[in-house]
Amino acid sequence: MFGSIGTAELLIIVLVILLVFGKDQLPQVVRSILRTWKDLQKQTESVRDEINDILKDDSN
């Protein structure tokens, strides 16, 4: 899901988020991050599909 981010790095990120936002806001922050991540993946897939369509049209 997170590419080359390992367990240790993910733990450090969560700890920093916890320190910055506090335990009460952590669930909301995590939801926001995951929502943004999903949107980014959708946009990346959309751009990739458009590029592939253009390349297929050019090869014909």
Helices and strands as residue ranges (DSSP letters): H 7-21, H 26-59
